[in-house]
Amino acid sequence: MPAFFAVRESPDDGPRHALLGLIYAGLGRCDEAVAEGKRAVELLPEAKDAFDGPILVISRARISMMCGDMDTALALLDRSLQTPSGVTIHELRLDPIWDSLRNDARFQRMLSKFGGKS
């Protein structure tokens, strides 16, 4: 089922909004992508779901990065590194999803701050 219809079918499902946000970001529809990412986190915050909530924060960080908002992406990742079930240093170091942040000095400082090798 396409993500747009999945969200329409279940408008209060945070993961569906996150997926739609990632799709919009991939299509360059950044205003819609950011709105969907924010909505996902509002619907399923970390305080409500300690397992899936952090995953949605990571999705929101990816959306921000894909849309060129590195400040928000880095802030969300920094917070996620401090959260149980959040992103790990190893994911940030090895996953090619984060390649566009690799040359950012703030990203390298964040990796060092949390014990990862730059």
C-alpha positions as CSV (number, residue, x, y, z in Angstrom):
1,M,0.0,0.0,0.0
2,P,1.5,3.4,-0.9
3,A,2.5,5.4,2.1
4,F,0.1,8.3,1.3
5,F,-2.8,5.9,1.4
6,A,-1.5,4.2,4.5
7,V,-1.4,7.6,6.3
8,R,-4.9,8.4,5.1
9,E,-6.1,5.0,6.4
10,S,-4.5,5.4,9.8
11,P,-3.8,9.1,10.4
12,D,-2.7,8.6,14.0
13,D,0.1,6.2,13.2
14,G,3.5,7.9,13.7
15,P,5.6,5.4,11.8
16,R,3.5,5.8,8.7
17,H,4.0,9.6,8.8
18,A,7.7,9.0,9.2
19,L,7.8,6.8,6.2
20,L,5.8,9.3,4.1
21,G,8.2,12.0,5.3
22,L,11.2,10.0,4.1
23,I,9.5,9.5,0.7
24,Y,8.7,13.2,0.4
25,A,12.3,14.1,1.3
26,G,13.6,11.7,-1.4
27,L,11.3,13.4,-3.9
28,G,12.5,16.8,-2.9
29,R,9.2,17.8,-1.3
30,C,10.9,19.1,1.8
31,D,8.1,21.2,3.3
32,E,5.8,18.2,3.3
33,A,8.7,15.9,4.4
34,V,9.5,18.0,7.4
35,A,5.8,18.4,8.4
36,E,5.4,14.6,8.2
37,G,8.5,14.0,10.3
38,K,7.3,16.4,13.0
39,R,3.9,14.8,13.0
40,A,5.4,11.4,13.4
41,V,7.3,12.4,16.5
42,E,4.3,14.3,17.9
43,L,2.1,11.2,17.5
44,L,4.6,8.8,19.1
45,P,7.0,10.7,21.3
46,E,9.8,8.9,23.1
47,A,8.1,9.6,26.4
48,K,5.1,7.5,25.2
49,D,7.0,4.7,23.5
50,A,10.7,4.2,24.5
51,F,11.3,1.7,21.7
52,D,9.6,3.2,18.6
53,G,9.7,6.8,19.6
54,P,13.5,7.0,19.2
55,I,13.3,5.4,15.8
56,L,11.0,8.2,14.7
57,V,13.5,10.8,15.9
58,I,16.1,9.2,13.8
59,S,13.8,9.3,10.8
60,R,13.2,12.9,11.5
61,A,16.9,13.5,11.5
62,R,17.2,11.7,8.2
63,I,14.5,13.9,6.7
64,S,16.2,17.0,8.0
65,M,19.5,15.9,6.5
66,M,18.0,14.9,3.2
67,C,16.4,18.4,3.0
68,G,19.6,20.2,3.7
69,D,18.8,21.2,7.3
70,M,22.0,19.9,8.9
71,D,21.6,22.0,12.1
72,T,18.3,20.2,12.9
73,A,19.7,16.8,11.8
74,L,22.8,17.1,14.0
75,A,20.7,18.3,17.0
76,L,18.4,15.4,16.7
77,L,21.2,12.9,16.3
78,D,23.0,14.3,19.3
79,R,19.9,13.9,21.4
80,S,19.4,10.4,19.9
81,L,22.9,9.3,20.9
82,Q,21.9,10.0,24.5
83,T,18.6,8.1,24.3
84,P,18.2,4.4,25.0
85,S,17.1,2.8,21.7
86,G,18.5,5.8,19.8
87,V,21.1,5.8,17.1
88,T,24.5,4.4,17.9
89,I,28.0,5.7,17.2
90,H,28.6,2.7,15.0
91,E,25.5,3.4,12.9
92,L,26.6,6.9,12.4
93,R,30.2,5.9,11.5
94,L,29.3,3.1,9.2
95,D,25.8,3.5,7.7
96,P,26.1,5.2,4.3
97,I,22.8,7.0,5.0
98,W,24.8,9.5,7.0
99,D,27.5,10.1,4.3
100,S,26.3,13.7,3.6
101,L,27.2,14.6,7.2
102,R,30.6,13.0,7.3
103,N,32.6,16.1,6.3
104,D,30.8,18.3,8.7
105,A,33.1,19.2,11.6
106,R,30.1,19.2,14.0
107,F,29.4,15.6,13.0
108,Q,33.0,14.6,13.7
109,R,32.9,16.4,17.0
110,M,29.7,14.6,17.9
111,L,31.3,11.3,17.1
112,S,34.3,12.1,19.3
113,K,32.1,13.4,22.1
114,F,30.4,10.0,22.3
115,G,33.5,8.0,22.0
116,G,33.5,7.1,18.4
117,K,36.6,7.4,16.2
118,S,36.3,10.0,13.6
